[in-house]
Amino acid sequence: MISNPSLIYYACIAQKIGKIAKNPEIGALAHKCIEKSPPHHSLYTHTVRKRTYIFSMADPFVIFGIFDQDLNQSEALLFLNRLRCDVERINGTG
């Protein structure tokens, strides 16, 4: 469980690089991050301006989150991993 849910600013699940968000600004940012992800990586994190951007790539899904830097990174990763597991369970791949 996340110690302080208000430290999660945004989370999404995308299949490949499809429509990511209804909010055009956050969706565009998430799309840019996914496009710039290093090849052959399953996890990528970057912290800038007190925000941590994390995405986990588990083919065919990308799970992306924006978190306050005060949230323990292990909590953020656990949160994204739970999202991935739930998607795989629903999709029948997990």
Backbone as XML, in Angstrom:
<?xml version="1.0"?>
<chain id="A" units="angstrom">
  <residue number="1" name="MET">
    <atom name="N" x="0.840" y="-1.175" z="0.000"/>
    <atom name="CA" x="0.000" y="0.000" z="0.000"/>
    <atom name="C" x="0.892" y="1.247" z="0.000"/>
  </residue>
  <residue number="2" name="ILE">
    <atom name="N" x="0.484" y="2.240" z="-0.735"/>
    <atom name="CA" x="1.228" y="3.491" z="-0.823"/>
    <atom name="C" x="1.018" y="4.285" z="0.466"/>
  </residue>
  <residue number="3" name="SER">
    <atom name="N" x="2.115" y="4.755" z="1.052"/>
    <atom name="CA" x="2.028" y="5.487" z="2.317"/>
    <atom name="C" x="1.267" y="6.803" z="2.171"/>
  </residue>
  <residue number="4" name="ASN">
    <atom name="N" x="1.388" y="7.461" z="1.021"/>
    <atom name="CA" x="0.694" y="8.724" z="0.790"/>
    <atom name="C" x="0.265" y="8.795" z="-0.679"/>
  </residue>
  <residue number="5" name="PRO">
    <atom name="N" x="-0.963" y="8.385" z="-0.996"/>
    <atom name="CA" x="-1.418" y="8.365" z="-2.389"/>
    <atom name="C" x="-1.373" y="9.719" z="-3.088"/>
  </residue>
  <residue number="6" name="SER">
    <atom name="N" x="-1.371" y="10.815" z="-2.334"/>
    <atom name="CA" x="-1.319" y="12.132" z="-2.979"/>
    <atom name="C" x="0.037" y="12.385" z="-3.638"/>
  </residue>
  <residue number="7" name="LEU">
    <atom name="N" x="1.015" y="11.512" z="-3.382"/>
    <atom name="CA" x="2.328" y="11.650" z="-4.025"/>
    <atom name="C" x="2.363" y="10.981" z="-5.398"/>
  </residue>
  <residue number="8" name="ILE">
    <atom name="N" x="1.259" y="10.364" z="-5.795"/>
    <atom name="CA" x="1.131" y="9.812" z="-7.149"/>
    <atom name="C" x="0.408" y="10.861" z="-7.979"/>
  </residue>
  <residue number="9" name="TYR">
    <atom name="N" x="1.096" y="11.418" z="-8.973"/>
    <atom name="CA" x="0.489" y="12.455" z="-9.802"/>
    <atom name="C" x="-0.242" y="11.878" z="-11.003"/>
  </residue>
  <residue number="10" name="TYR">
    <atom name="N" x="0.269" y="10.782" z="-11.536"/>
    <atom name="CA" x="-0.296" y="10.250" z="-12.772"/>
    <atom name="C" x="0.156" y="8.810" z="-12.939"/>
  </residue>
  <residue number="11" name="ALA">
    <atom name="N" x="-0.716" y="7.977" z="-13.462"/>
    <atom name="CA" x="-0.350" y="6.602" z="-13.806"/>
    <atom name="C" x="-1.187" y="6.179" z="-14.994"/>
  </residue>
  <residue number="12" name="CYS">
    <atom name="N" x="-0.587" y="5.417" z="-15.884"/>
    <atom name="CA" x="-1.336" y="4.925" z="-17.031"/>
    <atom name="C" x="-0.752" y="3.613" z="-17.515"/>
  </residue>
  <residue number="13" name="ILE">
    <atom name="N" x="-1.557" y="2.917" z="-18.279"/>
    <atom name="CA" x="-1.140" y="1.677" z="-18.918"/>
    <atom name="C" x="-1.424" y="1.856" z="-20.394"/>
  </residue>
  <residue number="14" name="ALA">
    <atom name="N" x="-0.427" y="1.622" z="-21.206"/>
    <atom name="CA" x="-0.600" y="1.746" z="-22.651"/>
    <atom name="C" x="-0.175" y="0.451" z="-23.317"/>
  </residue>
  <residue number="15" name="GLN">
    <atom name="N" x="-0.878" y="0.129" z="-24.386"/>
    <atom name="CA" x="-0.464" y="-1.021" z="-25.177"/>
    <atom name="C" x="0.323" y="-0.461" z="-26.341"/>
  </residue>
  <residue number="16" name="LYS">
    <atom name="N" x="1.623" y="-0.789" z="-26.347"/>
    <atom name="CA" x="2.578" y="-0.201" z="-27.290"/>
    <atom name="C" x="2.504" y="1.305" z="-27.110"/>
  </residue>
  <residue number="17" name="ILE">
    <atom name="N" x="2.444" y="2.050" z="-28.210"/>
    <atom name="CA" x="2.368" y="3.508" z="-28.080"/>
    <atom name="C" x="1.044" y="3.963" z="-28.680"/>
  </residue>
  <residue number="18" name="GLY">
    <atom name="N" x="-0.015" y="3.657" z="-27.977"/>
    <atom name="CA" x="-1.342" y="4.068" z="-28.399"/>
    <atom name="C" x="-1.721" y="5.341" z="-27.683"/>
  </residue>
  <residue number="19" name="LYS">
    <atom name="N" x="-3.003" y="5.593" z="-27.604"/>
    <atom name="CA" x="-3.483" y="6.759" z="-26.874"/>
    <atom name="C" x="-3.181" y="6.555" z="-25.398"/>
  </residue>
  <residue number="20" name="ILE">
    <atom name="N" x="-2.531" y="7.505" z="-24.784"/>
    <atom name="CA" x="-2.050" y="7.329" z="-23.423"/>
    <atom name="C" x="-2.933" y="8.027" z="-22.399"/>
  </residue>
  <residue number="21" name="ALA">
    <atom name="N" x="-3.440" y="9.189" z="-22.714"/>
    <atom name="CA" x="-4.215" y="9.902" z="-21.701"/>
    <atom name="C" x="-5.228" y="10.824" z="-22.351"/>
  </residue>
  <residue number="22" name="LYS">
    <atom name="N" x="-6.256" y="11.138" z="-21.591"/>
    <atom name="CA" x="-7.234" y="12.105" z="-22.075"/>
    <atom name="C" x="-6.704" y="13.520" z="-21.905"/>
  </residue>
  <residue number="23" name="ASN">
    <atom name="N" x="-5.849" y="13.725" z="-20.908"/>
    <atom name="CA" x="-5.236" y="15.032" z="-20.689"/>
    <atom name="C" x="-4.122" y="15.200" z="-21.714"/>
  </residue>
  <residue number="24" name="PRO">
    <atom name="N" x="-4.278" y="16.107" z="-22.684"/>
    <atom name="CA" x="-3.296" y="16.211" z="-23.763"/>
    <atom name="C" x="-1.874" y="16.540" z="-23.290"/>
  </residue>
  <residue number="25" name="GLU">
    <atom name="N" x="-1.737" y="17.355" z="-22.257"/>
    <atom name="CA" x="-0.395" y="17.722" z="-21.798"/>
    <atom name="C" x="0.324" y="16.533" z="-21.176"/>
  </residue>
  <residue number="26" name="ILE">
    <atom name="N" x="-0.340" y="15.825" z="-20.272"/>
    <atom name="CA" x="0.290" y="14.673" z="-19.619"/>
    <atom name="C" x="0.477" y="13.548" z="-20.625"/>
  </residue>
  <residue number="27" name="GLY">
    <atom name="N" x="-0.505" y="13.358" z="-21.488"/>
    <atom name="CA" x="-0.392" y="12.322" z="-22.510"/>
    <atom name="C" x="0.787" y="12.567" z="-23.430"/>
  </residue>
  <residue number="28" name="ALA">
    <atom name="N" x="0.993" y="13.821" z="-23.822"/>
    <atom name="CA" x="2.125" y="14.157" z="-24.690"/>
    <atom name="C" x="3.446" y="13.918" z="-23.970"/>
  </residue>
  <residue number="29" name="LEU">
    <atom name="N" x="3.508" y="14.264" z="-22.695"/>
    <atom name="CA" x="4.723" y="14.033" z="-21.915"/>
    <atom name="C" x="5.007" y="12.538" z="-21.788"/>
  </residue>
  <residue number="30" name="ALA">
    <atom name="N" x="3.982" y="11.767" z="-21.467"/>
    <atom name="CA" x="4.155" y="10.315" z="-21.345"/>
    <atom name="C" x="4.607" y="9.720" z="-22.672"/>
  </residue>
  <residue number="31" name="HIS">
    <atom name="N" x="4.010" y="10.175" z="-23.751"/>
    <atom name="CA" x="4.372" y="9.675" z="-25.082"/>
    <atom name="C" x="5.843" y="9.966" z="-25.390"/>
  </residue>
  <residue number="32" name="LYS">
    <atom name="N" x="6.306" y="11.180" z="-25.086"/>
    <atom name="CA" x="7.714" y="11.534" z="-25.312"/>
    <atom name="C" x="8.641" y="10.646" z="-24.494"/>
  </residue>
  <residue number="33" name="CYS">
    <atom name="N" x="8.282" y="10.412" z="-23.240"/>
    <atom name="CA" x="9.121" y="9.563" z="-22.383"/>
    <atom name="C" x="9.220" y="8.151" z="-22.934"/>
  </residue>
  <residue number="34" name="ILE">
    <atom name="N" x="8.107" y="7.603" z="-23.363"/>
    <atom name="CA" x="8.110" y="6.244" z="-23.897"/>
    <atom name="C" x="8.932" y="6.172" z="-25.174"/>
  </residue>
  <residue number="35" name="GLU">
    <atom name="N" x="8.796" y="7.173" z="-26.044"/>
    <atom name="CA" x="9.570" y="7.180" z="-27.288"/>
    <atom name="C" x="11.067" y="7.244" z="-27.025"/>
  </residue>
  <residue number="36" name="LYS">
    <atom name="N" x="11.478" y="7.915" z="-25.957"/>
    <atom name="CA" x="12.899" y="8.092" z="-25.662"/>
    <atom name="C" x="13.460" y="7.017" z="-24.738"/>
  </residue>
  <residue number="37" name="SER">
    <atom name="N" x="12.662" y="6.013" z="-24.432"/>
    <atom name="CA" x="13.152" y="4.960" z="-23.537"/>
    <atom name="C" x="14.303" y="4.209" z="-24.186"/>
  </residue>
  <residue number="38" name="PRO">
    <atom name="N" x="15.290" y="3.844" z="-23.391"/>
    <atom name="CA" x="16.438" y="3.121" z="-23.940"/>
    <atom name="C" x="16.010" y="1.748" z="-24.460"/>
  </residue>
  <residue number="39" name="PRO">
    <atom name="N" x="16.565" y="1.330" z="-25.590"/>
    <atom name="CA" x="16.215" y="0.008" z="-26.104"/>
    <atom name="C" x="16.698" y="-1.087" z="-25.156"/>
  </residue>
  <residue number="40" name="HIS">
    <atom name="N" x="15.992" y="-2.188" z="-25.144"/>
    <atom name="CA" x="16.351" y="-3.379" z="-24.369"/>
    <atom name="C" x="16.302" y="-3.148" z="-22.858"/>
  </residue>
  <residue number="41" name="HIS">
    <atom name="N" x="15.529" y="-2.179" z="-22.403"/>
    <atom name="CA" x="15.334" y="-1.950" z="-20.970"/>
    <atom name="C" x="13.893" y="-2.309" z="-20.620"/>
  </residue>
  <residue number="42" name="SER">
    <atom name="N" x="13.695" y="-2.867" z="-19.449"/>
    <atom name="CA" x="12.332" y="-3.159" z="-19.009"/>
    <atom name="C" x="11.864" y="-2.155" z="-17.963"/>
  </residue>
  <residue number="43" name="LEU">
    <atom name="N" x="12.784" y="-1.343" z="-17.456"/>
    <atom name="CA" x="12.443" y="-0.360" z="-16.436"/>
    <atom name="C" x="13.320" y="0.867" z="-16.635"/>
  </residue>
  <residue number="44" name="TYR">
    <atom name="N" x="12.705" y="2.033" z="-16.521"/>
    <atom name="CA" x="13.453" y="3.274" z="-16.685"/>
    <atom name="C" x="12.907" y="4.294" z="-15.700"/>
  </residue>
  <residue number="45" name="THR">
    <atom name="N" x="13.803" y="4.979" z="-14.982"/>
    <atom name="CA" x="13.392" y="6.024" z="-14.047"/>
    <atom name="C" x="14.217" y="7.279" z="-14.299"/>
  </residue>
  <residue number="46" name="HIS">
    <atom name="N" x="13.600" y="8.412" z="-14.024"/>
    <atom name="CA" x="14.291" y="9.685" z="-14.175"/>
    <atom name="C" x="13.635" y="10.670" z="-13.212"/>
  </residue>
  <residue number="47" name="THR">
    <atom name="N" x="14.438" y="11.366" z="-12.423"/>
    <atom name="CA" x="13.913" y="12.365" z="-11.497"/>
    <atom name="C" x="14.429" y="13.730" z="-11.904"/>
  </residue>
  <residue number="48" name="VAL">
    <atom name="N" x="13.503" y="14.668" z="-12.028"/>
    <atom name="CA" x="13.847" y="16.043" z="-12.358"/>
    <atom name="C" x="12.747" y="16.941" z="-11.794"/>
  </residue>
  <residue number="49" name="ARG">
    <atom name="N" x="13.144" y="18.096" z="-11.271"/>
    <atom name="CA" x="12.212" y="19.091" z="-10.725"/>
    <atom name="C" x="11.225" y="18.484" z="-9.727"/>
  </residue>
  <residue number="50" name="LYS">
    <atom name="N" x="11.758" y="17.680" z="-8.820"/>
    <atom name="CA" x="10.998" y="17.090" z="-7.714"/>
    <atom name="C" x="9.938" y="16.086" z="-8.160"/>
  </residue>
  <residue number="51" name="ARG">
    <atom name="N" x="10.075" y="15.579" z="-9.379"/>
    <atom name="CA" x="9.163" y="14.546" z="-9.868"/>
    <atom name="C" x="9.974" y="13.379" z="-10.403"/>
  </residue>
  <residue number="52" name="THR">
    <atom name="N" x="9.489" y="12.189" z="-10.109"/>
    <atom name="CA" x="10.132" y="10.979" z="-10.603"/>
    <atom name="C" x="9.232" y="10.361" z="-11.659"/>
  </residue>
  <residue number="53" name="TYR">
    <atom name="N" x="9.809" y="10.121" z="-12.825"/>
    <atom name="CA" x="9.101" y="9.507" z="-13.942"/>
    <atom name="C" x="9.594" y="8.065" z="-14.040"/>
  </residue>
  <residue number="54" name="ILE">
    <atom name="N" x="8.676" y="7.126" z="-13.975"/>
    <atom name="CA" x="9.050" y="5.714" z="-14.027"/>
    <atom name="C" x="8.186" y="5.038" z="-15.070"/>
  </residue>
  <residue number="55" name="PHE">
    <atom name="N" x="8.828" y="4.260" z="-15.938"/>
    <atom name="CA" x="8.019" y="3.388" z="-16.748"/>
    <atom name="C" x="8.610" y="2.009" z="-16.816"/>
  </residue>
  <residue number="56" name="SER">
    <atom name="N" x="7.690" y="1.071" z="-16.801"/>
    <atom name="CA" x="8.020" y="-0.342" z="-16.813"/>
    <atom name="C" x="7.463" y="-0.922" z="-18.102"/>
  </residue>
  <residue number="57" name="MET">
    <atom name="N" x="8.334" y="-1.534" z="-18.882"/>
    <atom name="CA" x="7.910" y="-2.101" z="-20.148"/>
    <atom name="C" x="7.796" y="-3.612" z="-20.010"/>
  </residue>
  <residue number="58" name="ALA">
    <atom name="N" x="6.590" y="-4.113" z="-20.197"/>
    <atom name="CA" x="6.318" y="-5.547" z="-20.140"/>
    <atom name="C" x="5.475" y="-5.858" z="-21.369"/>
  </residue>
  <residue number="59" name="ASP">
    <atom name="N" x="6.139" y="-6.223" z="-22.434"/>
    <atom name="CA" x="5.502" y="-6.401" z="-23.736"/>
    <atom name="C" x="4.184" y="-7.151" z="-23.624"/>
  </residue>
  <residue number="60" name="PRO">
    <atom name="N" x="3.105" y="-6.648" z="-24.154"/>
    <atom name="CA" x="2.971" y="-5.510" z="-25.053"/>
    <atom name="C" x="2.583" y="-4.215" z="-24.343"/>
  </residue>
  <residue number="61" name="PHE">
    <atom name="N" x="2.738" y="-4.158" z="-23.015"/>
    <atom name="CA" x="2.283" y="-2.997" z="-22.259"/>
    <atom name="C" x="3.438" y="-2.139" z="-21.761"/>
  </residue>
  <residue number="62" name="VAL">
    <atom name="N" x="3.127" y="-0.852" z="-21.599"/>
    <atom name="CA" x="4.018" y="0.087" z="-20.926"/>
    <atom name="C" x="3.212" y="0.677" z="-19.781"/>
  </residue>
  <residue number="63" name="ILE">
    <atom name="N" x="3.744" y="0.569" z="-18.582"/>
    <atom name="CA" x="3.094" y="1.129" z="-17.405"/>
    <atom name="C" x="3.923" y="2.341" z="-17.003"/>
  </residue>
  <residue number="64" name="PHE">
    <atom name="N" x="3.286" y="3.498" z="-16.942"/>
    <atom name="CA" x="3.993" y="4.763" z="-16.747"/>
    <atom name="C" x="3.418" y="5.482" z="-15.538"/>
  </residue>
  <residue number="65" name="GLY">
    <atom name="N" x="4.281" y="6.096" z="-14.747"/>
    <atom name="CA" x="3.820" y="6.863" z="-13.599"/>
    <atom name="C" x="4.673" y="8.089" z="-13.353"/>
  </residue>
  <residue number="66" name="ILE">
    <atom name="N" x="4.030" y="9.111" z="-12.832"/>
    <atom name="CA" x="4.722" y="10.326" z="-12.401"/>
    <atom name="C" x="4.456" y="10.452" z="-10.907"/>
  </residue>
  <residue number="67" name="PHE">
    <atom name="N" x="5.539" y="10.541" z="-10.138"/>
    <atom name="CA" x="5.443" y="10.531" z="-8.684"/>
    <atom name="C" x="6.216" y="11.706" z="-8.100"/>
  </residue>
  <residue number="68" name="ASP">
    <atom name="N" x="5.793" y="12.152" z="-6.924"/>
    <atom name="CA" x="6.564" y="13.140" z="-6.183"/>
    <atom name="C" x="7.862" y="12.472" z="-5.738"/>
  </residue>
  <residue number="69" name="GLN">
    <atom name="N" x="8.950" y="13.214" z="-5.768"/>
    <atom name="CA" x="10.238" y="12.616" z="-5.391"/>
    <atom name="C" x="10.274" y="12.189" z="-3.924"/>
  </residue>
  <residue number="70" name="ASP">
    <atom name="N" x="9.346" y="12.691" z="-3.107"/>
    <atom name="CA" x="9.302" y="12.298" z="-1.699"/>
    <atom name="C" x="8.740" y="10.894" z="-1.489"/>
  </residue>
  <residue number="71" name="LEU">
    <atom name="N" x="8.083" y="10.345" z="-2.509"/>
    <atom name="CA" x="7.592" y="8.974" z="-2.401"/>
    <atom name="C" x="8.776" y="8.031" z="-2.562"/>
  </residue>
  <residue number="72" name="ASN">
    <atom name="N" x="8.903" y="7.105" z="-1.636"/>
    <atom name="CA" x="9.977" y="6.126" z="-1.707"/>
    <atom name="C" x="9.886" y="5.408" z="-3.048"/>
  </residue>
  <residue number="73" name="GLN">
    <atom name="N" x="11.008" y="5.323" z="-3.764"/>
    <atom name="CA" x="10.994" y="4.731" z="-5.099"/>
    <atom name="C" x="10.526" y="3.274" z="-5.081"/>
  </residue>
  <residue number="74" name="SER">
    <atom name="N" x="10.822" y="2.558" z="-4.011"/>
    <atom name="CA" x="10.362" y="1.169" z="-3.936"/>
    <atom name="C" x="8.834" y="1.097" z="-3.879"/>
  </residue>
  <residue number="75" name="GLU">
    <atom name="N" x="8.193" y="2.084" z="-3.241"/>
    <atom name="CA" x="6.730" y="2.121" z="-3.211"/>
    <atom name="C" x="6.169" y="2.396" z="-4.602"/>
  </residue>
  <residue number="76" name="ALA">
    <atom name="N" x="6.802" y="3.313" z="-5.319"/>
    <atom name="CA" x="6.351" y="3.627" z="-6.676"/>
    <atom name="C" x="6.490" y="2.410" z="-7.583"/>
  </residue>
  <residue number="77" name="LEU">
    <atom name="N" x="7.607" y="1.707" z="-7.471"/>
    <atom name="CA" x="7.816" y="0.513" z="-8.289"/>
    <atom name="C" x="6.820" y="-0.585" z="-7.930"/>
  </residue>
  <residue number="78" name="LEU">
    <atom name="N" x="6.535" y="-0.748" z="-6.655"/>
    <atom name="CA" x="5.549" y="-1.739" z="-6.226"/>
    <atom name="C" x="4.173" y="-1.393" z="-6.790"/>
  </residue>
  <residue number="79" name="PHE">
    <atom name="N" x="3.822" y="-0.116" z="-6.760"/>
    <atom name="CA" x="2.546" y="0.342" z="-7.308"/>
    <atom name="C" x="2.444" y="-0.002" z="-8.795"/>
  </residue>
  <residue number="80" name="LEU">
    <atom name="N" x="3.481" y="0.320" z="-9.567"/>
    <atom name="CA" x="3.460" y="0.025" z="-11.003"/>
    <atom name="C" x="3.441" y="-1.478" z="-11.260"/>
  </residue>
  <residue number="81" name="ASN">
    <atom name="N" x="4.162" y="-2.236" z="-10.454"/>
    <atom name="CA" x="4.174" y="-3.686" z="-10.621"/>
    <atom name="C" x="2.788" y="-4.281" z="-10.361"/>
  </residue>
  <residue number="82" name="ARG">
    <atom name="N" x="2.092" y="-3.750" z="-9.370"/>
    <atom name="CA" x="0.731" y="-4.230" z="-9.101"/>
    <atom name="C" x="-0.199" y="-3.915" z="-10.268"/>
  </residue>
  <residue number="83" name="LEU">
    <atom name="N" x="-0.040" y="-2.725" z="-10.857"/>
    <atom name="CA" x="-0.838" y="-2.391" z="-12.041"/>
    <atom name="C" x="-0.565" y="-3.391" z="-13.163"/>
  </residue>
  <residue number="84" name="ARG">
    <atom name="N" x="0.714" y="-3.670" z="-13.397"/>
    <atom name="CA" x="1.097" y="-4.610" z="-14.458"/>
    <atom name="C" x="0.495" y="-5.987" z="-14.199"/>
  </residue>
  <residue number="85" name="CYS">
    <atom name="N" x="0.599" y="-6.468" z="-12.982"/>
    <atom name="CA" x="0.052" y="-7.790" z="-12.639"/>
    <atom name="C" x="-1.456" y="-7.835" z="-12.848"/>
  </residue>
  <residue number="86" name="ASP">
    <atom name="N" x="-2.150" y="-6.764" z="-12.468"/>
    <atom name="CA" x="-3.601" y="-6.726" z="-12.660"/>
    <atom name="C" x="-3.962" y="-6.723" z="-14.140"/>
  </residue>
  <residue number="87" name="VAL">
    <atom name="N" x="-3.224" y="-5.967" z="-14.941"/>
    <atom name="CA" x="-3.485" y="-5.942" z="-16.384"/>
    <atom name="C" x="-3.237" y="-7.316" z="-16.989"/>
  </residue>
  <residue number="88" name="GLU">
    <atom name="N" x="-2.156" y="-7.960" z="-16.596"/>
    <atom name="CA" x="-1.860" y="-9.295" z="-17.118"/>
    <atom name="C" x="-2.940" y="-10.293" z="-16.704"/>
  </residue>
  <residue number="89" name="ARG">
    <atom name="N" x="-3.417" y="-10.176" z="-15.482"/>
    <atom name="CA" x="-4.473" y="-11.076" z="-15.008"/>
    <atom name="C" x="-5.751" y="-10.864" z="-15.811"/>
  </residue>
  <residue number="90" name="ILE">
    <atom name="N" x="-6.132" y="-9.614" z="-16.011"/>
    <atom name="CA" x="-7.345" y="-9.293" z="-16.768"/>
    <atom name="C" x="-7.195" y="-9.712" z="-18.227"/>
  </residue>
  <residue number="91" name="ASN">
    <atom name="N" x="-6.009" y="-9.493" z="-18.773"/>
    <atom name="CA" x="-5.732" y="-9.805" z="-20.176"/>
    <atom name="C" x="-5.529" y="-11.304" z="-20.408"/>
  </residue>
  <residue number="92" name="GLY">
    <atom name="N" x="-5.357" y="-12.053" z="-19.327"/>
    <atom name="CA" x="-5.152" y="-13.489" z="-19.445"/>
    <atom name="C" x="-3.737" y="-13.891" z="-19.797"/>
  </residue>
  <residue number="93" name="THR">
    <atom name="N" x="-2.785" y="-12.966" z="-19.589"/>
    <atom name="CA" x="-1.388" y="-13.272" z="-19.909"/>
    <atom name="C" x="-0.544" y="-13.490" z="-18.668"/>
  </residue>
  <residue number="94" name="GLY">
    <atom name="N" x="-1.123" y="-13.306" z="-17.490"/>
    <atom name="CA" x="-0.331" y="-13.419" z="-16.262"/>
    <atom name="C" x="-0.725" y="-14.551" z="-15.382"/>
  </residue>
</chain>
